[in-house]
Amino acid sequence: MAKLPVVSGKEVVKAFGKDGWKVIRRAKSRHIIMKREGMPTTLSIPEHEILDRGLLRALIRDAYISVEGFNELL
């Protein structure tokens, strides 16, 4: 199993953007909302300096990609 990297919210947004996710709005609570056409989920990514690994793993799972695939997007 691949290790999860230590990344910021902005890095996660860039990585998901490479996978086809689009920023649909920035919430007032400093969260970035992303949506991908044809996907049933919406991602809410906080603009933190370092994301907790549990949250990062949940975002990756909700985006239906593997940890290895996410690491390649970085």
Residue pairs with C-beta under 8 A, 6 or more apart in sequence:
1 67
2 66
2 67
2 68
2 71
3 67
4 53
4 56
4 57
4 67
5 71
5 74
6 50
6 53
7 15
7 50
7 51
7 56
7 74
8 48
8 49
8 50
8 51
9 32
9 45
9 46
9 47
9 48
9 49
9 51
10 47
11 74
12 45
12 51
12 56
12 59
13 23
13 32
13 34
13 45
15 70
15 73
15 74
16 34
16 43
16 45
16 59
16 63
16 73
17 23
17 34
18 73
19 36
19 63
19 65
19 69
19 73
20 36
20 37
21 34
21 35
21 36
21 43
21 63
22 34
22 35
22 36
23 32
23 33
23 34
24 33
24 34
24 35
24 42
25 33
26 32
26 33
27 33
27 44
30 46
30 47
31 44
31 45
31 46
31 47
32 44
32 45
32 46
32 47
33 42
33 43
33 44
33 45
34 42
34 43
34 45
35 42
35 43
36 63
39 63
39 64
41 62
41 63
41 64
43 59
43 62
43 63
45 51
45 59
46 55
51 59
57 67
60 66
60 67
60 70
63 70
65 73
